[in-house]
Amino acid sequence: MTVSFGWGPVEARALARTAACVVVVDVLSFTTAVGVAVEAGTAVHPYRWRDATAAAYADRAGAVLAVGRREATPEHPWSLSPAALRAAPAPARLVLPSPNGSTIAAEAEADGATVVAASLRNRTAVARRLTDRGYGTADRPLAVVAAGERWPDGSLRPALEDLLGAGAVLSALAGTGPMTPEATAAATLWSATKDPVAALHGCDSGRELYEYGYPQDVAVAAETDSSTTVPVLVDGAFQEAAA
């Protein structure tokens, strides 16, 4: 298995051109939310724009649209919040807008790569499936992509939670084959972090969620290895990986 690591949609597009599989990591909160929904039986349609077109897309897909955290109501409780999704009734289909994780998934799928959603919650399950399926050769490597956040001008803002999440997956893949220096560095960071849960709560994105009133989303995201669900993008929707 040959494994590489990169950041954000632009590098995802570049890596996906030759990758057999792209693993998307957006811990706070896209891929954590995807995992929570898929393990409840929901097919999750990623959508890269949070605008009026998302509602139209949800209508075409016959899906419920996840709204912003502050827009959720008791009548419409579905949002990007993993904690809210866990508490809400599970729809058959859910459109989950995200300018970071969804965009990476779309870019990778467009180039024909298998796309997997990973977080801290399923990092070992993802690594086990990738290993069992033999993803990653010298000609068609496996790519793990940390989503990161965006600065106001739209440029990439590297995010510690996604670096840790990617490193967690890469650490679980250690020993399966050659890794690029970037992948090795990310795996080493995970292994060297004494308290990753504290790091998740204390990083910029974690503190932002606390300030916005959603500390429970950080708690759900920190549930390392609590899930065996491996969401794979099939026909435009993340679904439980076939046996």
FINUGU-727422 format. One record per residue (C-alpha): x, y, z. Coordinates in steps of 0.001 Angstrom, whole numbers, padded with zeros to 6 digits, always signed. Layout:
# residues N
XYZ
...
# end
This chain:
# residues 243
+000000+000000+000000
+001339+003404-001014
-000120+006291+001003
+000034+010059+000510
-001358+012985+002490
-002601+016405+001467
-004703+019430+002401
-007921+020879+001053
-009878+020765-002208
-007059+021904-004502
-004645+019203-003371
-007494+016667-003284
-008091+017357-006963
-004408+016893-007741
-004086+013677-005716
-007343+012194-007021
-006038+012170-010593
-003842+009171-009760
-005375+007844-006511
-007419+004662-006272
-009061+005959-003107
-009334+009333-001378
-010085+009456+002350
-011727+012735+003359
-011145+013948+006935
-013220+016886+008225
-013511+016217+011945
-015417+019367+013012
-017798+018486+011651
-018576+017139+008146
-017129+013614+008203
-018128+013111+011843
-021687+014075+010884
-021579+011777+007864
-020509+008868+010055
-023225+009486+012644
-025915+009678+009955
-024729+006685+007938
-024490+004443+010981
-028155+005286+011640
-029046+004085+008137
-029150+007412+006290
-027634+007917+002837
-025805+011263+002937
-025522+013400-000183
-022600+015839+000145
-023246+019263-001366
-020573+021904-001663
-022703+025071-001532
-024673+026459+001430
-027137+028498-000604
-030563+028335-002230
-029381+025677-004675
-029009+023192-001812
-032784+023069-001266
-033372+022468-004975
-030774+019685-004960
-032416+018073-001918
-035782+018148-003703
-034306+016422-006749
-032643+013795-004555
-035788+013180-002514
-033792+014054+000581
-034029+016109+003740
-031790+019189+003717
-029454+019740+006671
-029575+023402+007681
-027178+025556+009689
-026919+024734+013367
-028750+027908+014368
-031500+027298+011808
-032477+023888+013190
-035879+023641+014896
-037776+020881+016705
-039731+020375+013471
-036558+020332+011342
-033710+019107+013598
-031242+018066+010872
-028057+020134+010638
-024281+019765+010357
-024241+019097+014111
-023304+015443+014790
-024987+015629+018196
-028225+016929+016638
-028147+014234+013956
-027711+011559+016601
-030795+012795+018448
-032962+013386+015351
-035050+010783+013506
-032971+009204+010759
-034225+010153+007274
-033650+007832+004338
-031629+010530+002575
-029939+013681+003818
-028236+016479+001883
-025317+017792+003935
-023874+021070+002607
-020222+021714+003442
-017785+023956+001552
-014831+021912+002768
-015529+018189+003162
-018227+018055+000479
-016049+019889-002019
-013171+017471-001486
-015534+014509-001916
-016916+015970-005147
-013453+016722-006554
-012222+013206-005804
-015321+011477-007149
-015112+013486-010387
-011726+011913-011101
-012993+008381-010530
-011480+007693-007116
-013320+005751-004439
-014184+008275-001704
-014334+007364+002000
-015366+009615+004910
-013119+009245+007975
-013028+010820+011415
-011606+009977+014801
-014714+007881+015485
-014019+005342+012711
-010312+005729+012043
-009418+002068+012771
-012420+000711+010854
-011465+002814+007829
-007844+001660+007941
-008933-001972+008256
-011230-001749+005240
-008634-000025+003095
-006100-002675+004007
-008528-005551+003421
-009486-004150+000004
-005859-003661-001013
-006146+000020-001857
-002918+001797-002673
-000291+000752-005213
+002639+002602-006709
+000536+003456-009766
-002759+004081-007929
-001940+005241-004376
-004224+005889-001457
-004610+009580-000527
-005718+010901+002858
-006901+014507+002646
-007423+016834+005605
-010185+019323+004802
-009062+022295+006862
-011093+025491+007191
-011325+028684+005131
-010010+032167+005790
-012383+035053+004924
-010732+035382+001502
-011528+031726+000737
-007978+030427+001092
-007147+027292+003057
-006780+027549+006827
-005026+024398+008080
-006924+022973+011059
-005362+020945+013865
-008412+018709+014277
-008177+017558+010661
-004427+017043+010873
-004992+014887+013964
-007842+013017+012280
-005799+012330+009169
-002859+011342+011348
-005090+008947+013279
-006064+007147+010068
-002490+007164+008785
-001182+005843+012096
-003625+002936+011830
-002229+002268+008324
+001394+002263+009522
+003287-000807+008396
+000995-001571+005462
+003373-000066+002922
+005372+003023+002000
+004098+006453+003016
+005142+009856+001738
+007076+012018+004206
+003954+014168+004634
+001858+011117+005542
+004533+009870+007942
+004689+013284+009637
+000906+013364+010141
+000907+009835+011582
+003775+010766+013897
+001883+013801+015179
-001070+011617+016139
+001156+009092+017909
+003007+011866+019751
-000130+013679+020951
-000571+012605+024573
-004161+013803+024919
-005852+014135+021513
-009257+014656+023132
-007955+017715+024991
-006337+018937+021771
-009658+018622+019955
-011499+020591+022623
-008761+023216+022819
-007996+023820+019132
-009343+026872+017296
-012299+025041+015754
-013172+023327+019017
-013127+026614+020904
-015298+028186+018202
-017939+025496+018657
-017837+026075+022422
-018310+029800+021882
-021227+029177+019522
-022874+026921+022112
-022181+023491+020605
-019661+021774+022896
-021535+018486+022423
-020376+018385+018798
-016763+018408+019924
-017543+015624+022408
-019070+013443+019675
-016125+014098+017352
-013720+013041+020133
-015245+009547+020466
-012159+007844+019053
-012764+004369+017594
-016382+004323+018778
-017734+003387+015329
-017166+000562+012865
-019152+002311+010104
-017186+003119+006938
-019101+005583+004714
-018278+005213+001009
-019517+007579-001694
-021723+005573-004074
-023880+007200-006761
-023512+010610-005143
-024275+009562-001552
-022227+008271+001376
-023490+004849+002410
-022279+002004+004616
-019492+000129+002868
-020619-003158+001342
-019286-006262+003035
# end
